[in-house]
Amino acid sequence: MRKHLLAACAAAAATASRAAEAIRDPAAGWDRLWHEVIIDISILGVAFALITAWFVLRYRRRNPNEVGRAEKLTAAAAVGWTVIPMFVFMADDFFLAANGWQLWNAYRQPPAERIEIKLESGMYSWDYTYPNGVKAQNVLKVPAGKPVLLRMTSRDTIHSHFIPDFRVKEDSMPGRVTFMWFYPQKPGEHIVTCAEYCGIMHSYMVGKVVVVPEAEFAAWYAQEEKKLADGGRQTKKAGA
């Protein structure tokens, strides 16, 4: 019996370990893609700057009375000077675009093991509702080590929930439910801003994500749920 129990515990631990490994922080993927973009445009920029500098030096006027003359290019040279730069640029663009689409498609498939929170955006606040009915405004408290998915809508106009530290941003709008997810792995605080101009005082629409250890979050979650239940009972008594 004890052997079976140990085997079951080991299997559960292995499953949990595999599940943890399966979760990939989307922020790391966006950082890698941006790193590739910077490298590519730097290489292309330096290459074309050197070519331009060579042309400036090679075909510069050597005396005030010198008159330049345009040498006629052969058909092959004309095609080469047109096609080769175009091919280089387009090949790089297609490579980066393919990587971006692949990363985006992977990001749009959130992990199954997650906590889902509803978000209603409004001028000028972020209103969060947890699965147990607890509500919070502008401060989203979440546990470390667990992916968080936000189901979002808006009660007035288009807003954009942007968490720079997690490299995620998504619009929320009236009459439609959108979603975004992120993976907070260690305790800390992260700013939330609205990245879509939503009207006067748009810059005041700020909040924060507070990541706490899982045990601390569980205690806070249970405490807030109890407060909510006690408030409901008191309301019923007052109505009676």
Rosetta blueprint (number, residue, H / E / L):
1 M L
2 R H
3 K H
4 H H
5 L H
6 L H
7 A H
8 A H
9 C H
10 A H
11 A H
12 A H
13 A H
14 A H
15 T H
16 A H
17 S H
18 R H
19 A H
20 A H
21 E H
22 A H
23 I L
24 R L
25 D L
26 P H
27 A H
28 A H
29 G H
30 W H
31 D H
32 R H
33 L H
34 W H
35 H H
36 E H
37 V H
38 I H
39 I H
40 D H
41 I H
42 S H
43 I H
44 L H
45 G H
46 V H
47 A H
48 F H
49 A H
50 L H
51 I H
52 T H
53 A H
54 W H
55 F H
56 V H
57 L H
58 R H
59 Y L
60 R L
61 R L
62 R L
63 N L
64 P L
65 N L
66 E L
67 V L
68 G L
69 R L
70 A L
71 E L
72 K L
73 L L
74 T L
75 A H
76 A H
77 A H
78 A H
79 V H
80 G H
81 W H
82 T H
83 V H
84 I H
85 P H
86 M H
87 F H
88 V H
89 F H
90 M H
91 A H
92 D H
93 D H
94 F H
95 F H
96 L H
97 A H
98 A H
99 N H
100 G H
101 W H
102 Q H
103 L H
104 W H
105 N H
106 A H
107 Y H
108 R L
109 Q L
110 P L
111 P L
112 A L
113 E L
114 R L
115 I E
116 E E
117 I E
118 K E
119 L E
120 E E
121 S E
122 G E
123 M L
124 Y L
125 S E
126 W E
127 D E
128 Y E
129 T E
130 Y L
131 P L
132 N L
133 G L
134 V L
135 K E
136 A E
137 Q E
138 N L
139 V E
140 L E
141 K E
142 V E
143 P E
144 A L
145 G L
146 K L
147 P L
148 V E
149 L E
150 L E
151 R E
152 M E
153 T E
154 S E
155 R L
156 D L
157 T L
158 I L
159 H E
160 S E
161 H E
162 F E
163 I E
164 P H
165 D H
166 F H
167 R L
168 V E
169 K E
170 E E
171 D E
172 S E
173 M E
174 P L
175 G L
176 R E
177 V L
178 T E
179 F E
180 M E
181 W E
182 F E
183 Y L
184 P L
185 Q L
186 K L
187 P L
188 G E
189 E E
190 H E
191 I E
192 V E
193 T E
194 C E
195 A L
196 E L
197 Y L
198 C L
199 G L
200 I L
201 M L
202 H H
203 S H
204 Y H
205 M L
206 V E
207 G E
208 K E
209 V E
210 V E
211 V E
212 V E
213 P L
214 E H
215 A H
216 E H
217 F H
218 A H
219 A H
220 W H
221 Y H
222 A H
223 Q H
224 E H
225 E H
226 K H
227 K H
228 L H
229 A H
230 D H
231 G H
232 G H
233 R H
234 Q H
235 T H
236 K H
237 K H
238 A H
239 G H
240 A L
